[in-house]
């Protein structure tokens, strides 16, 4: 009984996270590649990444609007890779504030 009280909420959280990830991937597929302007569509390779950010001195990760997770889309037409926030905005590494980044691809 105690195990169910612990496991059920964890399963619900994972199901919701998986749903949100599928929705974000579906949204990225509807976007146009910023390099060639063609829609990604179902042929695009979309990879999900989590990042460990190392902010520069004087900066906090929360101040820098850094994505986690982020979505890397490879265009099937021009093979360029673009990184997106979960909401579909293109992510560009800030000019200052980030010392380093470790990317871990999950999909």
C-alpha positions in Angstrom: 0.0 0.0 0.0 2.8 2.4 0.9 4.6 1.6 -2.4 1.4 2.5 -4.3 1.3 5.9 -2.6 4.9 6.5 -3.6 4.8 5.0 -7.1 1.5 6.3 -8.5 2.5 10.0 -8.2 5.9 9.3 -9.8 4.2 7.5 -12.7 1.7 10.4 -13.2 4.6 12.9 -13.2 6.5 10.8 -15.8 3.4 10.4 -18.0 2.8 14.2 -18.0 6.5 14.9 -18.8 6.4 12.4 -21.7 3.2 14.0 -23.0 4.8 17.5 -22.8 7.8 16.3 -24.6 5.8 14.7 -27.4 3.8 17.9 -27.8 7.0 20.0 -28.0 8.5 17.6 -30.7 5.3 17.8 -32.7 5.4 21.6 -32.5 9.0 21.8 -33.6 8.1 19.6 -36.6 5.6 22.3 -37.7 8.3 25.1 -37.7 10.3 26.3 -40.7 14.1 25.8 -40.7 15.7 29.2 -40.1 18.4 28.4 -42.7 16.4 27.2 -45.7 12.8 28.2 -44.6 11.3 24.8 -45.3 9.0 23.2 -42.8 10.8 20.4 -40.9 7.9 17.9 -41.1 8.1 14.3 -40.1 11.4 13.7 -41.8 13.3 15.9 -39.5 15.5 14.4 -36.8 14.5 15.8 -33.4 16.7 15.1 -30.4 15.9 16.1 -26.9 18.7 17.4 -24.7 19.1 18.2 -21.1 21.9 20.6 -20.2 24.1 21.2 -17.2 25.0 24.9 -17.3 28.0 26.5 -15.7 27.3 30.2 -15.4 30.1 32.8 -15.5 31.0 34.6 -12.3 28.3 37.1 -11.4 25.5 35.3 -13.3 22.8 32.8 -12.3 21.3 30.2 -14.5 17.8 31.6 -13.7 18.8 35.0 -15.0 20.0 33.8 -18.4 16.8 32.2 -19.8 18.5 28.9 -20.6 16.4 26.0 -21.9 16.1 22.7 -20.2 15.1 20.6 -22.0 15.9 21.9 -25.4 15.2 20.3 -28.8 17.7 20.0 -31.6 16.1 19.8 -35.0 18.1 18.6 -38.1 16.5 19.8 -41.3 16.0 17.1 -43.9 16.4 19.7 -46.7 19.6 21.5 -45.8 21.1 19.3 -42.9 21.5 22.3 -40.6 20.8 21.7 -36.9 18.9 24.3 -34.9 18.2 24.3 -31.1 14.8 25.3 -29.8 13.2 26.0 -26.5 10.3 23.9 -25.5 7.9 26.6 -26.7 9.4 26.7 -30.2 11.6 29.7 -30.0 15.1 29.4 -31.5 17.8 29.2 -28.8 21.0 31.1 -29.2 23.7 30.9 -26.6 24.0 34.2 -24.8 27.1 36.3 -25.7 28.0 36.5 -22.0 27.0 34.7 -18.8 27.7 31.1 -19.7 31.1 29.7 -19.0 30.4 26.1 -20.2 27.6 23.7 -21.0 27.4 19.9 -20.9 24.7 18.5 -23.2 23.1 15.1 -22.6 20.8 13.8 -25.4 17.9 11.7 -24.2 16.1 10.8 -27.4 
